Amino acid sequence: MDIKKTKFIWMDGKFVKWKDAKVHILTHAIHYGSAVFEGIHSYKTDNGTAVFRLNDHIERLFHSANALSMKLKFTKQQLKNAIKKLIKINKLSDAYIRPVAYYGYGNIGVFPKDVPTNVAMITVPWEHYYSTNLRIMTSKYARHSEKSSVFGTKLSGNYANSILAMYEARKKGYDEALMLDLNGYVAEGPAENIFIVKNRALITPNSRSALPGITRKSILEISRDTGIRAYEKKMTIKEVKSADELFFCGTATEIAPVVSVDNKKIGNGKAGKITLMIKNKYNGIVRGKDNKYKKWLTYAE
């Protein structure tokens, strides 16, 4: 997806022009993936631009930074304020927001001794990540285990694993990959969580190789509030292929129906009724149409 440029990017407390937002080639994160990030979504509402679950995202950013022993020089509130201001000065409503903290220019060794930590934030116009029902395949690449990374974090270096799976799937003509953990249980997509619908229950993997995503967490709560049984469990690929309905979810993905896995049709090969109901409910919530969930919205204006 092409990036739509905006006027300003926030870097270490300053708003700089898009073309001037640069880092040195010896930035530690470029060489070793020593960065953490978040994907955050803002939406146009009747009351102005609202950021969805901003507090949760910033909490996780700091959790991820702590995993790499990063000392951020900004408070959580300062970063939240910067995001709101960046949205405003770039005149955005539906936007994707990417805060990233990274080890910068210091030394060329793997261990980031005396390497400074930098923080930047980008906001770009955003519509939909996926536009069609998805055909996916099971990847040969296993997802990271909690023994090889830190559970619940978004470490940039981990996403090389995602790129391998994405290329594998696309070279074979699929829209996306589905990744298993080291024990052979279903984990997630390369950048998405996964849900199945079976006998009107909503189920998602509890694999410790899957990121416990914020959209995933929201869907579990929304489902329970609407009377749909929703829970986590170990999930096999056989259970996925025999699902009545299937969908991916995530900040950028939102809710994307999956219609086949390894060429096995899911349900009737179309987006299912429960999937579409959850999708419509979610879309209303993020656009401020449901007062029950207004606590999840932070207004930029």
C-alpha positions as CSV (number, residue, x, y, z in Angstrom):
1,M,0.0,0.0,0.0
2,D,1.4,3.4,-1.0
3,I,2.1,5.9,1.7
4,K,0.2,9.1,1.5
5,K,2.5,11.8,2.7
6,T,1.5,14.3,5.3
7,K,3.1,17.6,6.2
8,F,4.7,16.8,9.6
9,I,6.3,14.0,11.5
10,W,7.1,14.1,15.2
11,M,10.7,13.3,16.1
12,D,12.0,13.5,19.7
13,G,9.7,16.3,20.7
14,K,9.9,18.3,17.5
15,F,7.5,18.6,14.5
16,V,9.7,18.2,11.4
17,K,8.7,18.3,7.7
18,W,8.1,14.9,6.1
19,K,11.2,15.2,3.8
20,D,13.4,16.1,6.8
21,A,12.5,13.1,9.0
22,K,15.8,11.1,8.6
23,V,18.0,8.9,10.6
24,H,21.7,8.0,10.3
25,I,22.7,4.8,8.4
26,L,24.4,3.6,11.6
27,T,21.2,3.7,13.6
28,H,21.3,0.6,15.7
29,A,17.7,-0.4,14.9
30,I,18.4,-0.5,11.1
31,H,21.1,-3.2,11.7
32,Y,19.6,-5.2,14.5
33,G,15.8,-4.6,14.6
34,S,16.2,-2.9,18.0
35,A,13.0,-0.9,17.9
36,V,9.5,-1.2,19.3
37,F,6.3,0.2,17.8
38,E,2.6,0.5,17.8
39,G,-0.1,0.7,15.2
40,I,-2.9,3.0,16.2
41,H,-6.1,4.0,14.3
42,S,-8.0,7.3,14.5
43,Y,-11.5,7.7,13.0
44,K,-13.8,10.5,11.9
45,T,-16.8,10.8,14.3
46,D,-19.6,13.3,14.8
47,N,-17.6,14.8,17.6
48,G,-14.3,15.1,15.8
49,T,-11.4,12.8,15.2
50,A,-11.2,10.0,17.8
51,V,-8.2,7.7,18.5
52,F,-9.2,4.2,19.3
53,R,-7.8,2.8,22.6
54,L,-4.9,5.2,22.7
55,N,-4.2,4.5,26.4
56,D,-3.9,0.7,25.7
57,H,-1.5,1.3,22.8
58,I,0.8,3.6,24.7
59,E,0.8,1.2,27.7
60,R,2.0,-1.6,25.4
61,L,4.6,0.7,23.7
62,F,6.2,1.2,27.1
63,H,5.9,-2.5,27.9
64,S,7.7,-3.3,24.7
65,A,10.4,-0.7,25.3
66,N,11.0,-2.1,28.8
67,A,11.6,-5.5,27.2
68,L,14.6,-4.0,25.3
69,S,15.7,-2.0,28.4
70,M,14.9,1.2,26.6
71,K,14.6,4.4,28.7
72,L,12.2,6.6,26.9
73,K,12.7,10.3,27.5
74,F,9.0,11.1,27.2
75,T,6.1,10.3,29.5
76,K,3.1,8.4,28.4
77,Q,1.0,11.6,28.6
78,Q,3.5,13.6,26.5
79,L,3.3,11.0,23.8
80,K,-0.5,10.9,23.9
81,N,-0.5,14.7,23.6
82,A,2.0,14.6,20.7
83,I,-0.2,12.1,18.8
84,K,-3.3,14.3,19.2
85,K,-1.4,17.4,18.1
86,L,0.2,15.6,15.1
87,I,-3.3,14.4,13.9
88,K,-4.5,18.0,14.2
89,I,-1.7,19.8,12.4
90,N,-1.8,17.2,9.6
91,K,-5.5,17.7,9.3
92,L,-6.4,14.0,9.5
93,S,-9.5,12.1,10.6
94,D,-9.2,8.5,9.4
95,A,-5.5,7.9,10.0
96,Y,-2.9,5.3,10.9
97,I,-0.6,6.3,13.6
98,R,2.8,4.8,14.1
99,P,4.8,5.6,17.2
100,V,8.2,4.0,17.2
101,A,11.0,4.0,19.8
102,Y,14.4,2.8,18.6
103,Y,18.0,2.5,19.5
104,G,19.7,5.3,17.5
105,Y,23.2,6.3,16.5
106,G,25.9,5.1,18.9
107,N,28.1,2.1,18.2
108,I,28.0,-0.7,15.7
109,G,28.0,-3.6,18.2
110,V,25.0,-5.7,18.7
111,F,24.7,-4.8,22.4
112,P,23.4,-1.2,22.6
113,K,25.7,0.0,25.2
114,D,25.6,3.8,25.5
115,V,23.3,4.0,22.4
116,P,20.6,6.7,22.8
117,T,16.9,5.9,22.5
118,N,14.9,8.0,20.0
119,V,11.2,8.3,19.6
120,A,9.2,9.3,16.5
121,M,5.6,9.3,15.4
122,I,4.0,9.2,12.0
123,T,0.4,9.9,11.1
124,V,-0.9,9.1,7.5
125,P,-4.3,9.0,5.9
126,W,-5.8,5.5,6.1
127,E,-8.8,3.7,4.7
128,H,-8.8,-0.1,4.6
129,Y,-5.9,-2.6,4.7
130,Y,-7.8,-5.4,3.1
131,S,-10.6,-4.8,0.5
132,T,-11.6,-8.4,-0.3
133,N,-12.4,-11.6,1.4
134,L,-9.2,-13.4,2.1
135,R,-7.7,-16.7,0.8
136,I,-4.9,-17.8,3.2
137,M,-2.4,-20.6,3.5
138,T,-0.6,-22.3,6.3
139,S,3.0,-21.1,6.5
140,K,6.0,-23.3,6.9
141,Y,7.5,-20.7,9.2
142,A,6.7,-21.0,12.9
143,R,5.8,-18.0,15.0
144,H,8.2,-16.9,17.7
145,S,7.8,-18.7,21.0
146,E,7.9,-16.9,24.4
147,K,11.2,-18.6,24.9
148,S,12.7,-16.7,22.0
149,S,11.0,-13.3,22.6
150,V,9.0,-11.4,25.2
151,F,5.3,-12.2,25.2
152,G,2.9,-9.3,24.5
153,T,5.5,-7.0,22.9
154,K,5.8,-5.5,19.5
155,L,9.5,-5.7,18.7
156,S,10.4,-4.6,15.2
157,G,13.0,-7.4,14.8
158,N,10.3,-10.0,15.3
159,Y,8.6,-9.0,12.1
160,A,11.3,-10.4,9.8
161,N,9.5,-13.7,10.7
162,S,6.2,-12.1,9.4
163,I,7.9,-11.0,6.1
164,L,9.1,-14.5,5.4
165,A,5.5,-15.9,5.8
166,M,4.0,-13.1,3.8
167,Y,6.3,-13.6,0.8
168,E,5.7,-17.3,1.0
169,A,1.9,-16.8,0.8
170,R,2.0,-14.2,-1.9
171,K,4.4,-16.1,-4.2
172,K,1.9,-19.0,-4.1
173,G,-1.0,-16.7,-5.0
174,Y,-2.7,-16.3,-1.6
175,D,-3.7,-13.1,0.1
176,E,-2.1,-13.9,3.5
177,A,-0.4,-16.5,5.6
178,L,-1.5,-18.4,8.8
179,M,1.2,-19.1,11.2
180,L,1.5,-22.0,13.8
181,D,3.5,-22.0,17.0
182,L,6.4,-24.4,17.7
183,N,4.0,-26.9,19.1
184,G,1.9,-27.0,15.9
185,Y,-1.0,-25.1,17.3
186,V,-2.5,-22.1,15.4
187,A,-1.0,-18.8,16.5
188,E,-2.0,-15.9,14.2
189,G,-1.4,-14.2,10.9
190,P,1.9,-12.4,10.2
191,A,0.3,-9.1,11.5
192,E,-3.2,-10.2,12.5
193,N,-5.0,-12.2,15.2
194,I,-7.5,-14.8,14.1
195,F,-11.0,-15.8,15.2
196,I,-13.1,-18.8,14.2
197,V,-16.9,-19.0,14.6
198,K,-18.1,-22.5,15.5
199,N,-21.6,-23.4,16.6
200,R,-22.3,-19.6,17.1
201,A,-19.3,-19.3,19.6
202,L,-16.4,-17.0,18.9
203,I,-13.0,-18.6,19.5
204,T,-9.4,-17.3,19.3
205,P,-6.1,-19.1,19.9
206,N,-4.5,-18.8,23.3
207,S,-1.0,-19.6,21.9
208,R,1.8,-17.7,23.7
209,S,3.3,-17.2,20.2
210,A,0.4,-14.9,19.3
211,L,0.3,-11.2,20.2
212,P,-2.7,-10.6,22.6
213,G,-3.9,-7.8,20.3
214,I,-5.9,-4.8,21.4
215,T,-8.4,-5.3,18.6
216,R,-8.6,-9.0,19.6
217,K,-9.3,-7.9,23.2
218,S,-12.0,-5.5,22.0
219,I,-13.7,-8.2,20.0
220,L,-13.8,-10.6,22.9
221,E,-15.5,-7.9,25.0
222,I,-17.9,-6.8,22.3
223,S,-18.9,-10.4,21.7
224,R,-19.6,-11.2,25.3
225,D,-21.6,-8.0,25.6
226,T,-23.8,-9.0,22.7
227,G,-24.5,-12.4,24.2
228,I,-22.1,-14.4,22.0
229,R,-20.0,-16.9,23.8
230,A,-16.3,-15.9,23.2
231,Y,-13.2,-17.5,24.6
232,E,-9.6,-18.6,24.0
233,K,-8.2,-22.1,23.6
234,K,-5.5,-24.1,22.0
235,M,-6.5,-24.4,18.3
236,T,-5.5,-26.9,15.6
237,I,-5.4,-26.2,11.9
238,K,-8.1,-28.9,11.6
239,E,-10.4,-26.8,13.8
240,V,-9.7,-23.7,11.7
241,K,-10.5,-25.5,8.4
242,S,-13.8,-26.9,9.9
243,A,-14.9,-23.5,11.2
244,D,-18.3,-22.1,10.3
245,E,-16.8,-18.7,9.8
246,L,-13.3,-17.2,10.0
247,F,-11.7,-13.8,10.2
248,F,-8.5,-11.9,10.8
249,C,-8.4,-8.8,13.0
250,G,-6.0,-6.0,14.0
251,T,-5.6,-2.3,14.1
252,A,-4.9,-1.9,10.4
253,T,-6.8,-5.0,9.4
254,E,-9.8,-4.2,11.5
255,I,-12.0,-7.2,10.8
256,A,-11.3,-9.1,7.5
257,P,-13.3,-12.2,6.6
258,V,-11.3,-15.3,5.5
259,V,-13.1,-17.5,3.0
260,S,-10.6,-20.3,2.5
261,V,-7.5,-21.9,4.1
262,D,-5.2,-24.0,2.0
263,N,-7.9,-24.0,-0.6
264,K,-10.4,-25.5,1.8
265,K,-13.6,-23.4,1.7
266,I,-14.8,-22.0,5.0
267,G,-18.6,-22.2,5.5
268,N,-20.3,-21.2,2.2
269,G,-17.2,-19.4,1.0
270,K,-18.5,-15.9,1.9
271,A,-18.3,-13.7,5.0
272,G,-20.4,-15.1,7.7
273,K,-23.4,-13.6,9.6
274,I,-21.6,-13.4,13.0
275,T,-18.4,-12.0,11.4
276,L,-20.4,-9.3,9.6
277,M,-22.4,-8.5,12.8
278,I,-19.1,-8.1,14.8
279,K,-17.6,-6.1,12.0
280,N,-20.6,-3.7,11.9
281,K,-20.7,-3.4,15.6
282,Y,-16.9,-2.6,15.7
283,N,-17.2,0.0,13.0
284,G,-19.9,1.8,14.9
285,I,-17.9,1.8,18.1
286,V,-14.7,3.3,16.6
287,R,-16.8,6.0,15.0
288,G,-18.4,7.0,18.3
289,K,-21.9,5.5,17.5
290,D,-22.1,3.5,20.7
291,N,-22.0,5.3,24.0
292,K,-21.3,2.0,25.9
293,Y,-17.8,2.1,24.5
294,K,-17.0,5.8,24.6
295,K,-14.2,5.1,27.1
296,W,-12.2,3.5,24.3
297,L,-12.1,6.8,22.3
298,T,-9.7,9.7,22.9
299,Y,-10.6,12.8,20.9
300,A,-7.8,14.7,19.2
301,E,-9.7,18.0,19.3
